Amino acid sequence: MARRCELTGKDVMSGNNVSHANNKTRRRFLPNLCNVSLISDTLGASFKLRISAHALRSVEHRGGLDAFLVKASDGELSDKARLIKAEVKRRQAEAA
């Protein structure tokens, strides 16, 4: 399982630990990933996703999973999230 957010694409970064003596050793910065169940209002179902804490705040700010997915670009979404987005768009088009 990749250490990558399914909604924002945020993943592992690398950098240096720098000591007081200015010695540099390589390290990894891991994203703060959470296993959450998000509810889609359009589909009436919940989906288990592994997303970052930052993405969870963004979903709440935009007004839910459906609003977030419709606005998000396909490049940063995981395959699972892209399938959910396509289904949400299809249902919203049917309702309109």
N, C-alpha and C positions, 0 to 999 in steps of 0.2 A: 504494500500500500504506500503510495507516494505521499510525501509530506507536502501536500499542495491543497490549497483551498479550492473547493469545487465551484464556488461562485465568482471569486475575484481573481483567481489564478496566482495568488500570493504564495510563494514557495521559499525554499531554503536559500539564504544568502551566505556569503563567506566574507571573512575579514580577518583581522588580527587581534590577538590579545597583546596589549602593550604594557610591559612591566615598568616599575619605577626607574629601572636602569635602561629603559627604552629598548629592551629585547622584544622582538616580535615573533609570535608563534601563530600559526594559522588556526582558525576556529570557525564554527558554523553558527549562524543565527537561525534558529528554528521558528517558524510561525506558530502563533498561539491557536492551535486547532481544537475545535470542540465538536463532539458528536451531538447533533441536535435533530429534532423532528420539527419541520416547518409545515404549516398547513396552507394549502392552496384553496382560496375562496372559490375560484372559478371551477376547479375540478372537484372540490369537496373531499379531498383526500390529504393525508399527511405523508411527507417524504423524509426519510432519514438521510441527512447529508453531513459531510465532514467539512466544516467551514471555519474560518478564522473568527476570532472575537470581533475584529473590525468589520467583517462582512455581516455578522449578526446585527451589529449596530446599524449598518447601512440598510439592511433589509427592513428593520423596524422604522428607520427614518423615512424610507420611501413609501411605506404604507403596506408592507407585506411582501410575501414571496412573489406573487403574480406581478406586481408593479416593478419589483426589482428585476425579474427576468425579462420582462418586455423591454426595459430600458438598457439592459446589459448587452454587450457585444458578444457574438458567438465565439470569438477567439479566446476569451478568458474563461469561458464556461467549460465544465467537464462534459463528457459524453452524456452522462445521466441528466445533468442540468439542461443540456440542449434538447433532450427528448421531452423533458417537462415543459420547457419553453415552447416547443412546437405544439404540444397538446393544448397549452393555455391559449396560444394565439388562435388555434383552430376553434376552440370552444367559444372564445370571445367573438370570432367572426360569425359563427353560427348564431350567437345571441343577438348580434347587431342586425 
